[in-house]
């Protein structure tokens, strides 16, 4: 994540994100491209090890479909529940 000039001003303290995070991304998301969560996951893993992080790319889902999509309860919510059950 960078500012409009390409400067890394937002994520200079990746050590502060050494917490369990599951990235859930719609494969057809054209607002925030799925590759970006992969890049973020790799950067966090380099800084903190890979164990706290997971990434799920959900086929057939777009930008906000992962929350409001017609089938999100079956296709997405189980990943959210798994994250909560294993980290709380």
N, C-alpha and C positions, 0 to 999 in steps of 0.2 A: 504494500500500500504506500503510495507516494503522493506528494502534492502535485499541482499542475505543472511544476517545473521538473518533476522527476526526482525530487529530493525525498529521502526517507526520513520524514519528520514524525511519523505516527508510530512506527514499530521499532524504535531504537532500544526498547527495553523488553525484548522477547522473553527474558527470564521471568518477568511478571506474569506471563501467560503459561507457566508450568503447572497448569491445572487441567483436569479432564475436559476435553472439548470434542464433541462429535459434530463434524461438518455435514450438513444435509443439503444436497444441491439437486435441483431439477436438471436433468440432462438436456432439456430443451430451453433452458433459461438463456435468453438473449440479452437480458439486462445486465446480469453478472455472469460472465462466462464460466462454465464448470471448471475449466483449466485453472482458474484463479484460486479456487479452494485447494486444488492440488499443489499449486505453488506455495500457498500459505502453509499448508500442512508440511511440506518439505522444509520450509524455513523454520517453522516451529520445532520440527523434529531435529534439525541440525543444532538448534540452540538448546533444546531441553530433552533430547531423546524422544523416541517415537511412542513410548508406552502410554502417555496420557491422551493420545489423539487417535481419532477414527474419522473416516470419511465415507459417506454413502451418497452415490450419485443415483438418483431415482429416474429410470427410463420413463418417458412419456409425460414428464412433469416440467412445467415452465417456471417462470419467476416466482410467483407467490402460490402456485398450485400445491406446494408441499404443506401449506397450512390450510388453505381454503379449497383445495381441489376436491372434486366430487368423491374421489376414492382415497383421499388422504388418510382416512381412518384405517384403512386396510394396508395401503401402500407405503405410508410414511410414519404414522404415529407409533408403530411398533419399534422403530429405530429410536424415537424420542424416549419411549418408555424404557427401552433397554439401557439407554444412557443414564436416565434418572435412577433406575434400579441398581445399576452398578457403581454409581458415584455418590449417592446420598447415604 
